[in-house]
Amino acid sequence: MNDCQNIAVREVLPELVHGALSDVERVRVQEHLDTCDDCAAELAIIRSVLRTTPAVTVNVASIAAAIPPYRRKSNGMRRVYMELAAACLIGAVGISAFALHNSRGAVATTAPAVAASVAGLAIVNTGELSDDGLAELTQDLDNLQAMPSADPESVTPVALEEIAPLGAVGDSQ
């Protein structure tokens, strides 16, 4: 097609046709075209191709007008999901409380303080505790772990029966 070895000039011929070259570059390419028949012929081919192809026009305004305006999606389901989550949470707490209450049997009481032990949780009226009772309660609090162990123990009916006698707080009267 083109036997000219000046690749730099051959690569900028389309830019010359479109008028995208600087003045210095355009003069350099034009001087080469005056002496090289192969590059002049390739430039003529490029110009004839451009004359035969229709010019494409893009009406940006009509495209922009056809785009619908942005509308934020309605998030009506969010409230439904929040209400459902709240109902599930209330149900889980209620079921857990019922299961804990029924799994422990009777509530243990101590004299003079009233204590209830449900799954390791003690509710004590500390206003009526003696000094010895308060010291015992403080020691029990020190022995509690802040976080449960990583490996939970298996809870079976047999295990619950074994734990039930241990549930009484302060049985030593």
C-alpha positions as CSV (number, residue, x, y, z in Angstrom):
1,M,0.0,0.0,0.0
2,N,2.6,2.6,1.1
3,D,6.3,2.0,0.5
4,C,7.4,5.1,2.5
5,Q,9.6,4.2,5.5
6,N,8.7,7.4,7.3
7,I,6.2,5.9,9.7
8,A,5.9,9.1,11.8
9,V,4.5,11.0,8.9
10,R,2.2,8.2,7.8
11,E,0.7,8.1,11.3
12,V,-0.2,11.8,11.4
13,L,-1.9,11.9,7.9
14,P,-5.4,11.6,9.4
15,E,-4.6,14.4,11.8
16,L,-3.5,16.6,8.9
17,V,-6.8,16.0,7.1
18,H,-8.8,16.9,10.3
19,G,-6.6,20.0,11.0
20,A,-5.4,18.7,14.3
21,L,-1.6,19.3,13.8
22,S,0.3,22.2,15.1
23,D,1.7,24.7,12.6
24,V,5.3,23.4,12.9
25,E,4.2,19.7,12.5
26,R,1.9,20.6,9.6
27,V,4.8,22.3,7.7
28,R,7.1,19.3,8.3
29,V,4.4,16.9,7.0
30,Q,3.6,19.1,4.0
31,E,7.4,19.2,3.1
32,H,7.5,15.4,3.2
33,L,4.3,15.1,1.1
34,D,6.0,17.4,-1.6
35,T,8.8,14.9,-2.0
36,C,7.0,11.5,-1.3
37,D,4.4,10.3,-3.9
38,D,3.4,7.3,-1.7
39,C,2.4,9.5,1.3
40,A,0.6,12.0,-1.1
41,A,-1.4,9.1,-2.6
42,E,-2.3,7.8,0.9
43,L,-3.4,11.3,1.9
44,A,-5.6,11.4,-1.2
45,I,-7.2,8.1,-0.3
46,I,-8.0,9.3,3.3
47,R,-9.6,12.5,1.9
48,S,-11.7,10.5,-0.6
49,V,-12.9,8.2,2.1
50,L,-13.9,11.1,4.3
51,R,-15.9,12.7,1.4
52,T,-17.8,9.5,0.8
53,T,-18.8,8.8,4.4
54,P,-21.8,10.8,5.7
55,A,-21.2,13.1,8.6
56,V,-22.7,11.8,11.7
57,T,-24.4,14.4,13.8
58,V,-25.5,13.8,17.4
59,N,-28.3,15.9,18.8
60,V,-27.2,15.9,22.5
61,A,-30.1,18.1,23.5
62,S,-32.7,15.7,22.3
63,I,-30.9,12.8,24.0
64,A,-30.7,14.6,27.3
65,A,-34.4,15.6,27.0
66,A,-35.4,11.9,26.5
67,I,-33.8,10.9,29.8
68,P,-36.4,10.7,32.5
69,P,-35.8,12.8,35.6
70,Y,-34.3,11.1,38.6
71,R,-36.8,9.9,41.2
72,R,-35.7,8.4,44.4
73,K,-37.3,5.0,44.9
74,S,-39.9,4.8,47.5
75,N,-38.7,3.0,50.6
76,G,-42.2,2.1,51.9
77,M,-41.1,-1.5,52.8
78,R,-38.5,-0.2,55.2
79,R,-41.1,0.5,57.8
80,V,-42.6,-2.9,57.3
81,Y,-39.2,-4.5,57.8
82,M,-38.5,-2.5,60.9
83,E,-41.9,-3.5,62.4
84,L,-41.2,-7.1,61.6
85,A,-37.8,-7.0,63.2
86,A,-39.2,-5.4,66.3
87,A,-41.9,-8.1,66.5
88,C,-39.3,-10.9,66.1
89,L,-37.2,-9.3,68.8
90,I,-40.1,-9.0,71.2
91,G,-41.1,-12.6,70.5
92,A,-37.6,-13.9,71.0
93,V,-37.2,-12.1,74.3
94,G,-40.6,-13.4,75.5
95,I,-39.9,-17.0,74.5
96,S,-36.5,-16.9,76.1
97,A,-37.9,-15.5,79.3
98,F,-40.6,-18.2,79.3
99,A,-38.1,-20.9,78.7
100,L,-35.8,-19.7,81.4
101,H,-38.6,-19.4,83.9
102,N,-39.9,-22.9,83.2
103,S,-36.4,-24.5,83.0
104,R,-35.4,-23.5,86.5
105,G,-38.5,-24.6,88.5
106,A,-39.0,-22.8,91.8
107,V,-37.3,-19.5,92.7
108,A,-34.8,-19.8,95.5
109,T,-35.2,-17.3,98.4
110,T,-32.7,-16.4,101.1
111,A,-33.2,-14.9,104.5
112,P,-33.0,-11.9,105.1
113,A,-32.4,-11.0,101.4
114,V,-34.7,-12.1,98.6
115,A,-32.8,-13.6,95.7
116,A,-33.9,-15.2,92.5
117,S,-31.5,-17.2,90.3
118,V,-32.5,-17.6,86.7
119,A,-29.7,-18.9,84.4
120,G,-27.0,-17.4,86.6
121,L,-28.7,-14.0,87.0
122,A,-29.3,-13.0,90.7
123,I,-31.8,-10.3,91.7
124,V,-31.1,-9.4,95.3
125,N,-32.6,-6.8,97.7
126,T,-29.3,-5.5,99.1
127,G,-31.0,-3.2,101.6
128,E,-31.6,-6.1,104.0
129,L,-28.2,-7.9,103.5
130,S,-25.9,-8.4,106.5
131,D,-22.2,-7.7,106.2
132,D,-21.5,-11.4,105.7
133,G,-24.2,-11.7,103.0
134,L,-22.9,-8.6,101.2
135,A,-19.3,-10.0,101.3
136,E,-20.6,-13.3,99.9
137,L,-22.5,-11.5,97.2
138,T,-19.4,-9.4,96.3
139,Q,-17.3,-12.6,96.1
140,D,-19.9,-14.1,93.8
141,L,-19.8,-11.0,91.5
142,D,-16.0,-11.2,91.4
143,N,-16.2,-14.8,90.2
144,L,-18.6,-14.0,87.3
145,Q,-17.1,-13.9,83.8
146,A,-17.7,-10.8,81.8
147,M,-18.1,-12.7,78.5
148,P,-19.5,-16.2,78.1
149,S,-17.1,-18.9,76.9
150,A,-16.6,-19.3,73.2
151,D,-17.8,-22.9,73.2
152,P,-21.4,-23.0,74.7
153,E,-22.3,-26.1,76.7
154,S,-24.9,-28.4,75.4
155,V,-28.3,-28.1,77.2
156,T,-30.2,-31.3,77.5
157,P,-33.1,-32.2,79.9
158,V,-30.6,-34.4,81.9
159,A,-28.2,-31.4,82.2
160,L,-31.1,-29.2,83.4
161,E,-32.0,-31.7,86.1
162,E,-28.4,-31.7,87.3
163,I,-28.3,-27.9,87.4
164,A,-31.7,-27.5,89.2
165,P,-30.4,-28.4,92.7
166,L,-27.5,-26.0,92.3
167,G,-29.7,-23.1,91.6
168,A,-30.4,-22.1,95.2
169,V,-28.4,-19.0,96.3
170,G,-27.3,-18.9,100.0
171,D,-28.9,-22.2,101.1
172,S,-26.5,-22.5,104.0
173,Q,-28.7,-21.2,106.9
